[in-house]
Amino acid sequence: MDDIDRNIINTLQAGFPICPSPYQQVAETLNISEQELLVRLQTLLETGVLSRFGPLFHAEHMGGALTLAAVQAPEQDFDKMAAIINAFPEVAHNYARKHKLNMWFVLATETPAQIEQTLHKIEQQTGLHVYNMPKIHEYFVGLKLEA
């Protein structure tokens, strides 16, 4: 990663313009071409420097729902349980924790009713009790990491 890549990352963390040619506008502020910006973004994604580049949507504002859930997966079946849970398209991400509840995942659904339906299906397929931990209040913490 060179200085231009760092500048791209630092600039894009501050926001992305909403206009007819957003990449062109960002490229101009970076003194590079739009094509170079696009190539560099693709390279940053392919090499894993960036894991994701895209919008974050507030599912609740669009009629959908999100929740954090957890299970206590037996260590010997952890990978099997993770595969079952991750097969659900509603599972946004899943991660291991050093805790009694050792597998945590986020569900994102098109409607609030689908949260309970999906949790029930996960319980049926895994045989595990799913602990649902819905968001009660949302806090926004602005975080910008300098590359």
One Martini backbone bead per residue (centre of mass of N, CA, C, O) as a GRO file, in nm:
protein
  147
    1MET     BB    1   0.095   0.038   0.025
    2ASP     BB    2   0.051   0.359  -0.060
    3ASP     BB    3  -0.016   0.691  -0.047
    4ILE     BB    4  -0.263   0.674  -0.230
    5ASP     BB    5  -0.413   0.454  -0.081
    6ARG     BB    6  -0.431   0.603   0.187
    7ASN     BB    7  -0.587   0.845   0.073
    8ILE     BB    8  -0.832   0.690  -0.018
    9ILE     BB    9  -0.918   0.576   0.254
   10ASN     BB   10  -0.933   0.842   0.413
   11THR     BB   11  -1.138   0.981   0.226
   12LEU     BB   12  -1.375   0.759   0.224
   13GLN     BB   13  -1.438   0.768   0.534
   14ALA     BB   14  -1.573   1.066   0.514
   15GLY     BB   15  -1.706   0.992   0.232
   16PHE     BB   16  -1.960   0.989  -0.035
   17PRO     BB   17  -2.067   1.109  -0.312
   18ILE     BB   18  -2.374   1.255  -0.433
   19CYS     BB   19  -2.362   1.196  -0.778
   20PRO     BB   20  -2.317   1.131  -1.109
   21SER     BB   21  -1.971   1.132  -1.041
   22PRO     BB   22  -1.813   1.016  -0.776
   23TYR     BB   23  -1.536   0.905  -0.871
   24GLN     BB   24  -1.446   1.159  -1.012
   25GLN     BB   25  -1.456   1.345  -0.767
   26VAL     BB   26  -1.253   1.189  -0.595
   27ALA     BB   27  -1.018   1.187  -0.794
   28GLU     BB   28  -0.980   1.495  -0.802
   29THR     BB   29  -0.903   1.522  -0.495
   30LEU     BB   30  -0.646   1.311  -0.554
   31ASN     BB   31  -0.503   1.349  -0.834
   32ILE     BB   32  -0.662   1.137  -1.014
   33SER     BB   33  -0.800   0.903  -1.190
   34GLU     BB   34  -1.076   0.722  -1.216
   35GLN     BB   35  -0.938   0.461  -1.308
   36GLU     BB   36  -0.729   0.447  -1.081
   37LEU     BB   37  -0.928   0.431  -0.852
   38LEU     BB   38  -1.070   0.168  -0.940
   39VAL     BB   39  -0.819  -0.012  -0.944
   40ARG     BB   40  -0.732   0.033  -0.650
   41LEU     BB   41  -0.987  -0.069  -0.515
   42GLN     BB   42  -0.976  -0.354  -0.631
   43THR     BB   43  -0.699  -0.425  -0.510
   44LEU     BB   44  -0.773  -0.382  -0.211
   45LEU     BB   45  -0.983  -0.611  -0.218
   46GLU     BB   46  -0.814  -0.854  -0.335
   47THR     BB   47  -0.582  -0.824  -0.095
   48GLY     BB   48  -0.748  -0.735   0.187
   49VAL     BB   49  -0.728  -0.445   0.286
   50LEU     BB   50  -1.018  -0.460   0.192
   51SER     BB   51  -1.331  -0.614   0.271
   52ARG     BB   52  -1.507  -0.347   0.206
   53PHE     BB   53  -1.718  -0.162  -0.045
   54GLY     BB   54  -1.994   0.023   0.078
   55PRO     BB   55  -2.296   0.048   0.183
   56LEU     BB   56  -2.500   0.144   0.461
   57PHE     BB   57  -2.794   0.012   0.588
   58HIS     BB   58  -3.111   0.085   0.731
   59ALA     BB   59  -3.331  -0.154   0.769
   60GLU     BB   60  -3.551  -0.017   0.945
   61HIS     BB   61  -3.604   0.224   0.737
   62MET     BB   62  -3.700  -0.020   0.514
   63GLY     BB   63  -3.866  -0.251   0.702
   64GLY     BB   64  -3.662  -0.403   0.847
   65ALA     BB   65  -3.421  -0.624   1.024
   66LEU     BB   66  -3.223  -0.663   1.328
   67THR     BB   67  -2.992  -0.901   1.491
   68LEU     BB   68  -2.852  -1.047   1.771
   69ALA     BB   69  -2.694  -1.370   1.803
   70ALA     BB   70  -2.672  -1.684   2.002
   71VAL     BB   71  -2.465  -1.975   2.076
   72GLN     BB   72  -2.401  -2.309   2.209
   73ALA     BB   73  -2.141  -2.466   2.070
   74PRO     BB   74  -2.001  -2.746   2.026
   75GLU     BB   75  -1.678  -2.783   1.964
   76GLN     BB   76  -1.703  -3.046   1.777
   77ASP     BB   77  -1.953  -2.868   1.608
   78PHE     BB   78  -1.881  -2.580   1.517
   79ASP     BB   79  -1.848  -2.596   1.204
   80LYS     BB   80  -2.124  -2.720   1.150
   81MET     BB   81  -2.295  -2.490   1.274
   82ALA     BB   82  -2.180  -2.263   1.101
   83ALA     BB   83  -2.275  -2.378   0.828
   84ILE     BB   84  -2.574  -2.373   0.886
   85ILE     BB   85  -2.602  -2.072   0.958
   86ASN     BB   86  -2.453  -1.954   0.696
   87ALA     BB   87  -2.680  -2.063   0.492
   88PHE     BB   88  -2.828  -1.822   0.571
   89PRO     BB   89  -2.910  -1.527   0.413
   90GLU     BB   90  -2.959  -1.358   0.690
   91VAL     BB   91  -2.660  -1.391   0.747
   92ALA     BB   92  -2.416  -1.156   0.775
   93HIS     BB   93  -2.251  -1.261   1.037
   94ASN     BB   94  -1.983  -1.467   1.195
   95TYR     BB   95  -1.857  -1.542   1.534
   96ALA     BB   96  -1.621  -1.614   1.761
   97ARG     BB   97  -1.624  -1.687   2.120
   98LYS     BB   98  -1.501  -1.646   2.455
   99HIS     BB   99  -1.773  -1.823   2.559
  100LYS     BB  100  -2.048  -1.980   2.624
  101LEU     BB  101  -2.130  -1.799   2.388
  102ASN     BB  102  -1.944  -1.895   2.092
  103MET     BB  103  -2.176  -1.789   1.881
  104TRP     BB  104  -2.208  -1.509   1.665
  105PHE     BB  105  -2.487  -1.331   1.501
  106VAL     BB  106  -2.631  -1.165   1.217
  107LEU     BB  107  -2.951  -1.048   1.134
  108ALA     BB  108  -3.114  -0.987   0.810
  109THR     BB  109  -3.436  -0.856   0.726
  110GLU     BB  110  -3.724  -0.751   0.559
  111THR     BB  111  -3.873  -0.832   0.830
  112PRO     BB  112  -3.949  -0.867   1.158
  113ALA     BB  113  -4.084  -1.153   1.138
  114GLN     BB  114  -3.824  -1.302   1.020
  115ILE     BB  115  -3.659  -1.333   1.268
  116GLU     BB  116  -3.817  -1.553   1.421
  117GLN     BB  117  -3.824  -1.755   1.188
  118THR     BB  118  -3.515  -1.789   1.162
  119LEU     BB  119  -3.450  -1.873   1.449
  120HIS     BB  120  -3.625  -2.127   1.441
  121LYS     BB  121  -3.476  -2.268   1.206
  122ILE     BB  122  -3.204  -2.282   1.346
  123GLU     BB  123  -3.295  -2.456   1.580
  124GLN     BB  124  -3.392  -2.696   1.410
  125GLN     BB  125  -3.111  -2.749   1.254
  126THR     BB  126  -2.917  -2.753   1.528
  127GLY     BB  127  -3.048  -2.787   1.831
  128LEU     BB  128  -3.024  -2.491   1.928
  129HIS     BB  129  -3.025  -2.229   2.129
  130VAL     BB  130  -3.141  -1.901   2.058
  131TYR     BB  131  -3.013  -1.586   2.128
  132ASN     BB  132  -3.190  -1.289   2.143
  133MET     BB  133  -3.041  -0.944   2.070
  134PRO     BB  134  -3.190  -0.678   2.044
  135LYS     BB  135  -3.212  -0.362   1.967
  136ILE     BB  136  -3.287  -0.075   2.164
  137HIS     BB  137  -3.037   0.119   2.099
  138GLU     BB  138  -2.878   0.363   1.898
  139TYR     BB  139  -2.530   0.422   1.836
  140PHE     BB  140  -2.302   0.672   1.721
  141VAL     BB  141  -1.960   0.610   1.622
  142GLY     BB  142  -1.710   0.786   1.512
  143LEU     BB  143  -1.476   0.623   1.281
  144LYS     BB  144  -1.129   0.690   1.199
  145LEU     BB  145  -0.882   0.526   1.009
  146GLU     BB  146  -0.560   0.564   0.959
  147ALA     BB  147  -0.353   0.444   0.690
   0.00000   0.00000   0.00000
